[in-house]
Amino acid sequence: MNKPLQNYGSISSTSQDVTFAGDRSVEFNAACDSVVTNIYTINSSFKVLDTALKNIGTKKDNHGLRNKIHVTQLSTNDIAAVTSKEIRKLKSLMKKGNKQQQLQVEKLEENFKEAIGRYSVVQKEIATKQKAHLLVSVNIENESYNRQEESSEQEEKQMLQAREMAFEQEMLMERETRIRQIESDVLNVNEIMRELGTLVYDQGEVIDTIENTIDHAVGNVEEGTEQLLKAAEYQKKRRWKLFWLVLVLSIIAAFILIIILVSSRK
């Protein structure tokens, strides 16, 4: 499968191409390219499964088709899990305040969710249809019995019943195995969505903590400002008291000085 050409932040049904502009780390760039390629692969797998869905229950339905569906789902499920981790990695690699990178990651995450959503729907439809048109591959040998003249009719019936019971038991075991395989192939999309939301939740907690810290700091600043105003008012009153005290002392000193001068002249 050829890797698609890149074109900023969009994944369409015909060309899943994304490219990015601006400075970023090599690690961020590599993770972006990996996510783009994986989204393209998931969309391609969706088309393969959608075509297979139309053939289930028809003359084209066979074990080769069922095996192709199984292999496609196994590989795509792994890719989906890896892509989820890559997107989480991108979120951790984003530079603080870099709106360009934030837009790129948000667009990739949106495209991934759309692709995985379509893929999940067709998976469930295939599982339902496969169960309704279950194929089993029980090997029963068509043996030719050379009945001897001395064999009784009762022995023949017992042999036939034993073969039928063995066949039915093997059919049931094969059916159960096939159903378990079909169910295990269905991707747990809810788990992937939870993984994608975990980092967002963690970041949200950090943001809430920062906001609380800011609010607390603002409260402290307001309280500090109020205390400073009170201190300034107190200082102002203290200065006035000191001024009047000095003035009174100066008047008393002047009065005493005058008395002393008058007394000395007498």
Backbone torsions as a table, in degrees:
resi	resn	phi	psi	omega
1	MET	NA	125.3	-177.8
2	ASN	-77.6	140.6	177.8
3	LYS	-72.1	133.4	-175.5
4	PRO	-69.9	156.7	172.7
5	LEU	-68.8	159.6	-174.7
6	GLN	-105.2	144.7	-175.8
7	ASN	-156.0	125.2	-163.9
8	TYR	-47.4	119.6	163.3
9	GLY	53.7	25.0	178.1
10	SER	-135.1	141.3	177.0
11	ILE	-126.3	111.3	-179.9
12	SER	-103.6	171.9	-178.1
13	SER	-72.0	-21.8	-178.0
14	THR	-101.2	-28.9	-178.7
15	SER	-147.0	104.5	-178.7
16	GLN	-88.1	79.4	-171.7
17	ASP	-118.9	136.1	178.8
18	VAL	-141.4	137.2	172.2
19	THR	-138.9	161.5	-175.1
20	PHE	-132.9	151.3	178.5
21	ALA	-118.4	161.7	176.6
22	GLY	99.1	164.9	-179.7
23	ASP	-78.2	140.7	174.8
24	ARG	-162.1	166.1	-177.7
25	SER	-72.6	159.1	178.0
26	VAL	-61.9	-37.5	-179.7
27	GLU	-65.9	-41.9	178.5
28	PHE	-64.2	-42.9	-179.6
29	ASN	-62.8	-43.3	-179.2
30	ALA	-65.6	-40.3	178.9
31	ALA	-65.1	-39.0	177.5
32	CYS	-61.9	-46.7	-179.9
33	ASP	-62.4	-38.4	179.2
34	SER	-64.4	-42.5	179.4
35	VAL	-64.9	-41.9	179.3
36	VAL	-59.5	-48.0	-179.9
37	THR	-62.2	-41.2	-179.4
38	ASN	-66.6	-39.3	177.9
39	ILE	-63.6	-40.8	177.4
40	TYR	-61.1	-42.3	179.7
41	THR	-64.9	-41.8	178.8
42	ILE	-62.6	-42.4	178.1
43	ASN	-65.1	-36.9	177.1
44	SER	-66.6	-40.0	177.8
45	SER	-64.2	-37.3	177.1
46	PHE	-59.1	-42.1	180.0
47	LYS	-65.7	-39.6	178.7
48	VAL	-62.7	-46.2	-179.0
49	LEU	-68.6	-35.8	179.5
50	ASP	-64.5	-39.1	176.3
51	THR	-67.2	-42.1	179.7
52	ALA	-64.2	-35.8	180.0
53	LEU	-57.7	-38.7	-178.9
54	LYS	-70.2	-22.5	-177.2
55	ASN	-93.3	-14.5	179.7
56	ILE	-66.7	130.6	-179.9
57	GLY	86.9	1.8	177.9
58	THR	-106.7	-174.5	179.3
59	LYS	-66.0	-22.6	179.9
60	LYS	-81.9	-6.0	-179.1
61	ASP	-76.3	122.3	178.5
62	ASN	-154.4	-179.6	-177.9
63	HIS	-68.0	-29.0	176.9
64	GLY	-63.6	-42.6	178.1
65	LEU	-65.3	-43.0	-179.6
66	ARG	-64.0	-39.7	178.5
67	ASN	-66.3	-37.5	178.0
68	LYS	-63.5	-41.7	177.4
69	ILE	-61.9	-44.6	-178.4
70	HIS	-61.6	-48.9	-178.5
71	VAL	-64.4	-41.9	179.5
72	THR	-60.1	-43.6	-178.7
73	GLN	-68.2	-41.2	180.0
74	LEU	-60.2	-48.6	-178.1
75	SER	-66.8	-40.3	-178.2
76	THR	-70.3	-36.2	176.7
77	ASN	-60.4	-41.7	177.8
78	ASP	-63.9	-42.4	179.6
79	ILE	-62.7	-40.9	179.3
80	ALA	-61.8	-43.0	179.2
81	ALA	-64.1	-41.8	179.0
82	VAL	-65.3	-40.8	-179.0
83	THR	-63.5	-39.2	177.4
84	SER	-58.8	-43.5	179.1
85	LYS	-67.5	-37.0	179.3
86	GLU	-64.6	-39.1	179.5
87	ILE	-67.7	-40.0	174.9
88	ARG	-61.4	-37.9	178.1
89	LYS	-64.9	-41.6	179.0
90	LEU	-60.5	-40.7	-179.6
91	LYS	-62.5	-35.9	179.7
92	SER	-77.3	-21.7	-178.7
93	LEU	-89.0	-12.6	-177.9
94	MET	-60.9	136.2	177.1
95	LYS	-76.7	140.3	-179.4
96	LYS	-61.5	129.3	178.2
97	GLY	80.1	2.1	179.9
98	ASN	-87.5	96.4	-177.4
99	LYS	-65.6	-32.3	179.9
100	GLN	-61.1	-50.2	179.7
101	GLN	-66.4	-37.7	178.8
102	GLN	-62.2	-42.0	178.3
103	LEU	-64.0	-40.9	179.9
104	GLN	-62.2	-47.2	-177.9
105	VAL	-66.4	-41.4	179.1
106	GLU	-62.7	-39.9	179.6
107	LYS	-67.3	-43.4	178.2
108	LEU	-62.7	-42.0	179.7
109	GLU	-64.5	-40.3	178.2
110	GLU	-63.0	-44.9	179.6
111	ASN	-64.5	-37.9	178.6
112	PHE	-64.9	-44.1	180.0
113	LYS	-63.1	-39.2	178.1
114	GLU	-65.0	-44.4	-179.3
115	ALA	-64.9	-44.8	-177.3
116	ILE	-70.9	-28.4	177.0
117	GLY	-66.6	-46.1	177.7
118	ARG	-63.4	-42.9	-179.2
119	TYR	-62.3	-42.1	-179.5
120	SER	-63.9	-40.0	-179.8
121	VAL	-62.7	-47.7	-178.3
122	VAL	-68.2	-31.0	175.4
123	GLN	-60.4	-47.6	-178.6
124	LYS	-65.6	-37.9	178.2
125	GLU	-65.3	-39.9	178.4
126	ILE	-65.5	-42.9	-179.9
127	ALA	-60.4	-44.2	179.6
128	THR	-63.2	-43.7	-177.7
129	LYS	-72.0	-35.8	177.8
130	GLN	-64.2	-40.2	179.1
131	LYS	-66.2	-36.5	179.9
132	ALA	-71.2	-29.6	179.9
133	HIS	-121.4	60.6	-174.9
134	LEU	-70.9	132.5	175.8
135	LEU	-104.7	136.8	174.9
136	VAL	-125.9	154.2	-176.3
137	SER	-125.8	54.8	179.9
138	VAL	-78.5	128.0	-179.2
139	ASN	-93.6	112.2	176.6
140	ILE	-116.0	121.9	-178.5
141	GLU	-76.4	132.0	177.2
142	ASN	-89.1	86.9	-177.0
143	GLU	-87.3	143.3	175.5
144	SER	-100.8	115.5	-178.4
145	TYR	-91.6	125.3	174.1
146	ASN	-86.4	93.4	-176.3
147	ARG	-70.3	127.1	177.4
148	GLN	-85.8	152.3	-176.4
149	GLU	-61.5	-29.8	-176.5
150	GLU	-80.2	-11.7	-179.7
151	SER	-66.7	134.5	-178.3
152	SER	-86.8	160.3	178.9
153	GLU	-64.5	-33.3	-179.8
154	GLN	-65.9	-41.0	179.0
155	GLU	-64.3	-39.3	178.9
156	GLU	-64.1	-39.8	179.0
157	LYS	-65.9	-40.7	179.1
158	GLN	-63.7	-41.1	177.8
159	MET	-64.3	-42.3	-179.9
160	LEU	-64.8	-42.6	178.9
161	GLN	-64.7	-39.6	178.9
162	ALA	-63.2	-41.4	178.3
163	ARG	-65.7	-40.7	-179.8
164	GLU	-65.3	-40.9	178.7
165	MET	-65.0	-41.5	178.5
166	ALA	-63.7	-39.9	179.4
167	PHE	-64.5	-46.1	-179.2
168	GLU	-64.4	-39.8	179.2
169	GLN	-64.7	-42.8	179.1
170	GLU	-67.3	-36.4	176.9
171	MET	-62.4	-44.3	-179.7
172	LEU	-64.3	-42.3	179.4
173	MET	-64.8	-42.4	178.5
174	GLU	-64.8	-40.9	179.8
175	ARG	-62.7	-44.9	179.5
176	GLU	-62.5	-42.2	178.7
177	THR	-62.5	-44.3	180.0
178	ARG	-63.1	-42.5	-179.2
179	ILE	-64.7	-43.0	177.4
180	ARG	-60.9	-39.5	179.1
181	GLN	-65.4	-44.3	179.6
182	ILE	-59.8	-44.4	-178.5
183	GLU	-69.1	-36.7	-179.1
184	SER	-71.6	-21.9	-179.9
185	ASP	-74.1	-20.2	-176.5
186	VAL	-74.2	123.8	-176.9
187	LEU	-71.4	137.7	176.0
188	ASN	-83.4	86.7	-176.5
189	VAL	-65.8	-35.0	-179.0
190	ASN	-59.5	-38.2	179.1
191	GLU	-64.6	-41.6	178.9
192	ILE	-64.3	-42.1	179.5
193	MET	-64.1	-37.4	177.5
194	ARG	-65.1	-39.8	178.4
195	GLU	-63.7	-39.7	179.0
196	LEU	-66.2	-35.1	-177.4
197	GLY	-80.2	-15.6	-176.3
198	THR	-62.4	-48.2	-178.1
199	LEU	-65.8	-38.1	177.8
200	VAL	-61.3	-42.0	179.1
201	TYR	-63.7	-44.6	178.9
202	ASP	-60.4	-43.2	179.0
203	GLN	-64.3	-36.0	178.6
204	GLY	-63.1	-39.2	177.8
205	GLU	-64.2	-40.2	178.1
206	VAL	-62.7	-43.5	179.9
207	ILE	-62.7	-43.4	178.3
208	ASP	-61.4	-40.3	178.8
209	THR	-63.1	-42.5	178.5
210	ILE	-62.9	-43.8	-180.0
211	GLU	-62.4	-42.0	178.7
212	ASN	-63.5	-40.0	178.6
213	THR	-63.9	-41.5	179.0
214	ILE	-63.4	-45.1	179.2
215	ASP	-60.5	-41.6	179.4
216	HIS	-64.2	-41.3	179.3
217	ALA	-64.7	-41.6	178.6
218	VAL	-61.1	-42.0	178.4
219	GLY	-61.9	-41.2	178.7
220	ASN	-64.5	-39.7	179.1
221	VAL	-63.5	-44.7	-179.9
222	GLU	-62.7	-42.5	178.8
223	GLU	-64.9	-40.3	179.0
224	GLY	-64.2	-40.2	178.6
225	THR	-62.4	-42.3	179.0
226	GLU	-62.9	-42.1	178.9
227	GLN	-64.8	-38.1	178.3
228	LEU	-64.7	-40.1	178.3
229	LEU	-62.9	-42.3	178.1
230	LYS	-63.3	-41.1	180.0
231	ALA	-64.7	-39.8	179.1
232	ALA	-64.4	-40.7	178.9
233	GLU	-64.8	-42.1	178.6
234	TYR	-63.6	-40.8	179.7
235	GLN	-64.2	-38.1	179.9
236	LYS	-64.6	-45.0	179.1
237	LYS	-64.2	-38.1	-179.3
238	ARG	-64.6	-39.2	178.8
239	ARG	-63.4	-42.0	179.8
240	TRP	-64.0	-41.4	178.1
241	LYS	-61.7	-42.8	179.5
242	LEU	-64.7	-37.9	179.1
243	PHE	-62.4	-48.3	-179.0
244	TRP	-66.6	-35.0	178.7
245	LEU	-64.6	-45.1	178.8
246	VAL	-63.0	-41.0	-179.7
247	LEU	-62.7	-45.1	179.3
248	VAL	-63.2	-43.8	179.3
249	LEU	-63.7	-38.2	178.6
250	SER	-64.0	-42.2	179.5
251	ILE	-64.0	-43.3	179.2
252	ILE	-63.1	-42.8	-179.7
253	ALA	-64.1	-40.3	178.8
254	ALA	-65.5	-40.7	179.5
255	PHE	-63.8	-44.2	178.1
256	ILE	-62.9	-41.9	-179.9
257	LEU	-61.8	-39.3	-180.0
258	ILE	-65.6	-42.9	179.6
259	ILE	-60.6	-44.1	-179.0
260	ILE	-62.6	-44.3	179.3
261	LEU	-62.2	-44.1	-179.0
262	VAL	-64.3	-41.4	-179.3
263	SER	-64.5	-39.0	-177.6
264	SER	-69.7	-29.7	179.7
265	ARG	-74.0	-29.9	178.3
266	LYS	-73.2	NA	NA
